[in-house]
Amino acid sequence: MPSSFKKIYQCKEFATELMTRMTGQGMKGEMVALKSDTGYIWSETLGRNISTNGDHVGVKVGNMIYDNMFPKGVPYNQWLYDLGVGFPKMQPPIVTPF
């Protein structure tokens, strides 16, 4: 994975590249899209905003999810909690299998 995709605000590029590599090897996963009505998504782990447009995306494989901030993966429920899913103004995740 190019290091340029493992940086803040590169979630869509990271997820698209990972999905392309996985499908090229016959692997399946799920694209998980998050949306905040505030226009921002805060990461408790990183202590900063990771989105200034209210969108974030990661790739889920089994119970792990991979994104530009956690390229080695983190447990899915931990990721959801870290990014505020379930709190006011955060919409439920949209999960799309591939």
N, C-alpha and C positions, 0 to 999 in steps of 0.2 A: 504494500500500500504506500503510495507516495506520501512523504512526510508533509507535503503542502496540504493534504487533506486532513491531517491530524491536528488542526488548529481551530481556534474559535471561529465561528460563523461559516464553517465548511461542512456542515452536517449533510446537506443534500449531495454534495460531491462525494463525500466519504461513503454514504449509504449506496449511492448509485454504483460506484466503483466496486464495492463489496458485493452487491447483488450481481453485477456483471461477472465477477470472478467466480462466484458460487454457482450461478446457473451454467457457466461455461464448463464447470466440473460436475454437472449433474446434481448439485446440492440444492436442497430446498430450504426456505426460510420464510420469514414474514417481515414486511416493511411496516414499521410502526411510526405513525405520524402523530405529533402532538400539536395542539393549537391553544394559545392563550388569548383570551379576549382583551387583555391589557396591552398586547403588542410586545410583551417581554416574557422571557422564561428565565427564572432564577435557578441556579444550581446551588444547593446547600453545601455540597461537597467542595465545589470550587470557590464558593463565596462570591459569586459574580453572575451577572446576566450572561446567558449563552445565546440569546436570541434578541434581536431588536425589531423583528417583524412578527413575533408571536408564533413562529413555526419552528419545529425541531423534528428530526427524523432519525431513526436508528434501525438496525437490522437485528431481528430476534431469531435465534437458533436454539431450540429447546427452551430452557429456562434462562438463557443468557441473552443479553443485548449488547450490541457493539455500535458505537458511534464515534464521532470525531474527538470527543472528550475522553472516552473510555474505549480505545481501540483494542484493548486486551479483553474487554467485556466485563460486565457486572451482572449480578442477578437482576432479572426483569423487575421484580417488585421493589427492589432497592432503587433502581433507576426511576421508576414511576414516582416513588416517594421523594427522591432527591429533586426531581423536577416539578414537584407540586401538583401532580395529578391527584384529583380528588378535592383539592382546595378550590375556593370560589374563583371564578374567572378562568379556570382551566377546564377545557372540554375533555370528554372521555377520549382515550386514544383510538385512532382509526388503524385497524390491523388489516393488511392486505397480503395474503399468501403469494409466494412466487415459487 
